[in-house]
C-alpha cells in the first residue's frame, strides 16, 4: 500500500518512519465517505488504540535504547548517501496571502458568523 504524506522535506533531514495498522474496511477507497464513516466505528477505535500503543512502545524503545537510535541514524545515512536536499522554493519567496482574496472576503463574514453561533 502506498499513501501520500507531508513529511517529504523532513525525511531528507532526519530518519522518519510510518506506522500502518488496520482501522478501515479492507479495500475501501480513501477520500470517499465510506472510508471516513468506517473510521468512526467501535472496531476502528479499538484498532486506533492498539496502533497508538504500538507507536508509544516504539518511541519508548527509541528513547531508551541508544543502539537502536544509532542504528536508525546509520541506516538513514546509508539511504540518503551523498544526496543533498534543497528546497525548490526560493529563500526570498513570500507567501501569496492575497491569493483568492475576493473569495476570502466574500466568505469570511459567513464563516465567522457560523463559528460564533456554535459557541
C-alpha positions, -999 to +999 in steps of 0.1 A: +000+000+000+012+035-007+000+067+007+010+103+005+021+123+034+036+157+042+069+146+055+089+150+023+112+178+034+116+164+069+125+130+056+156+145+039+169+158+072+161+132+099+152+095+100+114+091+096+091+061+096+054+052+092+031+030+111+003+013+093-025-006+112-058-019+101-085+005+112-105+008+080-125-015+058-102-037+036-103-025+000-122+007+009-112+036-013-097+065+007-111+100+004-147+087+000-174+089+026-174+052+034-138+054+044-145+084+066-176+069+082-160+035+089-133+052+110-160+062+135-169+026+144-160+009+176-139-017+158-119+011+142-114+028+176-100-004+190-075-006+161-066+030+166-059+024+203-037-006+196-019+014+169-013+042+194+001+017+219+025+003+193+036+038+184+041+047+220+061+015+227+082+021+196+090+056+208+100+043+242+123+017+225+140+046+206+143+068+237+156+040+259+179+020+235+208+041+223+219+013+200+185+013+182+185+050+178+221+049+165+212+021+140+183+043+127+207+072+122+232+049+104+205+034+081+194+070+073+229+080+063+232+049+041+199+055+024+205+092+018+241+088+008+257+119-008+223+133-019+219+169-008+184+183-001+175+217-013+141+234-013+127+244-047+111+274-031+134+304-032+146+317+001+131+352-005+097+338-016+068+355+002+036+335+008+008+345-016-015+359+011-036+378-015-044+347-035-081+342-037-086+375-018-120+381-034-134+347-024-120+351+011-136+385+016-169+371+004-170+340+026-151+353+057-182+370+073-203+339+068-176+317+083-172+340+113-209+341+120-211+303+117-183+299+142-198+324+166-232+307+166-216+274+177-201+288+209 
